[in-house]
Amino acid sequence: MKIQKHSIALALAAINLTIGGVVSWLKLPIYFDTIGLIIATVLLGWRYGMLTGIVTVGVGFFIINPYLPAYFATLVALVSTTELLARKYMFRSIPSSVFAGIVLAIVAAVVSAPVTAYLFGGVTASGADLLTALLRQTGQTILESVVLSGVSSELLDKTLVSIAASLILTALPRRFFVEFSLRSQTPNRCDTDS
């Protein structure tokens, strides 16, 4: 089963890269590059969530944004938080996934802000850079601008990602969970430890 689980994690990394690449190319003020990480963590556990994230960051460095590896701490924080949320079945419905998205957004914004502000001066070639620049013009410090910009874009991003992940997870057939020994967001459906 491990090879199959690795394959699922790699496929989810490919989804991250595809969607994240399109969003980056369009310079949207969201990222949408963590849906695979969330699904992998919920279905397979934190180890496979990390695998999905590491592949996303490693390959994304070359094809999406060279700044991605600097956000490794954000990757670890998101996987850890997703693991905790999944254990509380927070991706089982739209309302609970909205809450999960808000929690993930706050975590991502707080952990990413110092990197964006101090390592990159608030500029990371993402769609959020425009909002950061606008906030700087209002007299905010670079860190304040990055935090406010990050929270704004992350709230929308992580809420949409969490809702999408929840819809995908609840649509999967029961036999999929059984065949691959996956964790479900429906208590007693087919929970296994990963």
C-alpha positions as CSV (number, residue, x, y, z in Angstrom):
1,M,0.0,0.0,0.0
2,K,2.9,2.4,0.6
3,I,3.7,2.6,-3.1
4,Q,0.1,3.4,-3.8
5,K,0.0,6.1,-1.1
6,H,3.2,7.6,-2.4
7,S,1.5,7.7,-5.9
8,I,-1.5,9.5,-4.4
9,A,0.7,12.0,-2.7
10,L,2.7,12.7,-5.9
11,A,-0.5,13.1,-7.9
12,L,-1.7,15.6,-5.4
13,A,1.6,17.5,-5.7
14,A,1.0,17.6,-9.4
15,I,-2.4,19.1,-8.8
16,N,-0.8,21.7,-6.5
17,L,1.7,22.6,-9.2
18,T,-0.8,22.8,-12.0
19,I,-3.3,25.0,-10.1
20,G,-0.6,27.0,-8.3
21,G,1.2,27.6,-11.6
22,V,-2.0,28.9,-13.3
23,V,-2.8,31.2,-10.4
24,S,0.8,32.5,-10.3
25,W,0.8,33.2,-14.0
26,L,-2.5,35.1,-13.7
27,K,-1.0,37.1,-10.8
28,L,-4.1,36.5,-8.7
29,P,-4.0,37.7,-5.0
30,I,-4.4,34.0,-3.9
31,Y,-2.2,31.0,-4.2
32,F,-4.4,27.9,-4.4
33,D,-1.3,25.7,-4.3
34,T,-2.1,23.8,-1.1
35,I,-5.2,21.8,-2.0
36,G,-3.2,18.7,-2.7
37,L,-1.3,19.2,0.6
38,I,-4.5,19.4,2.6
39,I,-6.1,16.4,0.9
40,A,-2.9,14.3,1.3
41,T,-2.6,15.2,4.9
42,V,-6.3,14.4,5.6
43,L,-6.4,11.1,3.7
44,L,-2.9,9.8,4.3
45,G,-1.5,11.6,7.4
46,W,1.1,14.2,8.0
47,R,4.0,12.2,6.4
48,Y,2.4,12.1,3.1
49,G,1.2,15.7,3.5
50,M,4.9,16.6,3.9
51,L,5.9,14.5,0.9
52,T,3.2,16.4,-1.2
53,G,4.5,19.7,0.1
54,I,8.2,19.0,-0.4
55,V,7.6,17.9,-4.0
56,T,5.4,21.0,-4.6
57,V,8.0,23.3,-3.2
58,G,11.0,21.5,-4.9
59,V,9.4,21.4,-8.4
60,G,7.6,24.7,-7.9
61,F,11.0,26.4,-7.3
62,F,11.9,25.7,-10.9
63,I,8.5,26.2,-12.7
64,I,6.4,28.6,-10.5
65,N,8.3,30.8,-8.1
66,P,11.9,30.6,-6.9
67,Y,10.9,32.0,-3.5
68,L,8.9,28.8,-2.5
69,P,11.7,27.0,-0.6
70,A,12.0,30.0,1.8
71,Y,8.5,29.1,3.0
72,F,9.4,25.6,4.2
73,A,8.4,26.6,7.8
74,T,5.0,27.6,6.4
75,L,4.7,24.1,4.8
76,V,5.5,22.4,8.1
77,A,3.0,24.6,10.0
78,L,0.2,24.0,7.4
79,V,0.7,20.2,7.4
80,S,0.8,20.1,11.3
81,T,-2.3,22.3,11.6
82,T,-4.1,20.3,8.9
83,E,-3.3,17.1,10.7
84,L,-4.8,18.5,13.9
85,L,-7.9,19.7,12.1
86,A,-8.3,16.4,10.3
87,R,-8.2,14.5,13.6
88,K,-11.2,16.7,14.7
89,Y,-13.0,15.9,11.4
90,M,-12.9,19.6,10.4
91,F,-13.1,18.8,6.6
92,R,-16.3,16.9,6.9
93,S,-18.7,19.7,6.0
94,I,-18.7,23.2,4.4
95,P,-19.2,25.1,7.8
96,S,-16.4,23.1,9.5
97,S,-14.1,23.5,6.5
98,V,-14.6,27.2,6.5
99,F,-13.5,27.3,10.1
100,A,-10.5,25.1,9.2
101,G,-9.7,27.5,6.3
102,I,-9.7,30.5,8.7
103,V,-7.3,28.6,11.1
104,L,-5.0,27.6,8.2
105,A,-5.1,31.2,6.9
106,I,-4.0,32.7,10.2
107,V,-1.2,30.1,10.6
108,A,0.0,30.7,7.0
109,A,0.0,34.4,7.3
110,V,1.8,34.6,10.7
111,V,4.5,32.1,9.7
112,S,5.0,33.5,6.2
113,A,5.0,37.2,7.1
114,P,8.6,37.5,8.6
115,V,10.0,35.6,5.6
116,T,8.2,37.9,3.1
117,A,9.0,41.1,5.0
118,Y,12.6,40.6,6.0
119,L,14.0,38.2,3.5
120,F,12.2,39.5,0.4
121,G,11.3,43.1,1.4
122,G,7.6,42.4,0.8
123,V,8.0,41.3,-2.8
124,T,7.6,37.7,-3.8
125,A,6.3,37.8,-7.3
126,S,2.8,36.8,-6.2
127,G,-0.5,38.6,-6.7
128,A,-0.4,39.7,-3.0
129,D,2.5,42.0,-3.8
130,L,0.1,44.7,-5.1
131,L,-1.8,44.7,-1.9
132,T,1.4,44.9,0.1
133,A,2.5,47.9,-1.9
134,L,-0.8,49.6,-1.5
135,L,-0.7,49.1,2.3
136,R,2.9,50.5,2.4
137,Q,1.6,53.6,0.8
138,T,-0.8,54.1,3.7
139,G,2.1,54.4,6.1
140,Q,2.2,50.8,7.4
141,T,5.6,49.3,8.2
142,I,6.8,46.5,5.9
143,L,5.9,43.8,8.4
144,E,2.4,45.3,9.1
145,S,1.8,45.6,5.3
146,V,2.9,42.0,4.7
147,V,0.8,40.6,7.6
148,L,-2.3,42.5,6.5
149,S,-1.8,41.6,2.9
150,G,-1.1,38.0,3.9
151,V,-4.1,37.7,6.2
152,S,-6.4,39.2,3.4
153,S,-5.2,36.9,0.7
154,E,-4.7,33.8,2.9
155,L,-8.3,34.1,4.3
156,L,-9.7,33.9,0.8
157,D,-7.2,31.3,-0.4
158,K,-7.3,28.9,2.5
159,T,-11.1,29.1,2.9
160,L,-11.6,28.3,-0.7
161,V,-9.0,25.5,-0.6
162,S,-10.5,24.0,2.5
163,I,-14.0,24.1,1.0
164,A,-12.7,22.5,-2.2
165,A,-10.9,19.8,-0.2
166,S,-14.0,19.1,1.8
167,L,-16.1,18.7,-1.3
168,I,-13.6,16.4,-2.9
169,L,-13.1,14.3,0.3
170,T,-16.8,13.9,0.9
171,A,-17.4,12.9,-2.7
172,L,-15.0,10.0,-2.7
173,P,-16.6,6.6,-2.6
174,R,-16.3,4.4,0.5
175,R,-14.4,1.7,-1.4
176,F,-11.6,4.2,-2.2
177,F,-11.0,4.6,1.5
178,V,-11.1,0.9,2.2
179,E,-9.0,-0.1,-0.8
180,F,-6.1,2.3,0.0
181,S,-6.6,2.3,3.8
182,L,-7.2,6.0,3.9
183,R,-8.5,8.2,6.7
184,S,-12.0,9.6,6.2
185,Q,-13.6,12.8,7.5
186,T,-16.7,10.8,8.4
187,P,-16.2,9.3,11.8
188,N,-16.2,5.5,11.8
189,R,-16.2,5.4,7.9
190,C,-12.8,3.9,7.5
191,D,-10.2,5.6,9.8
192,T,-6.7,4.3,9.8
193,D,-3.6,5.7,11.4
194,S,-0.9,6.8,9.0
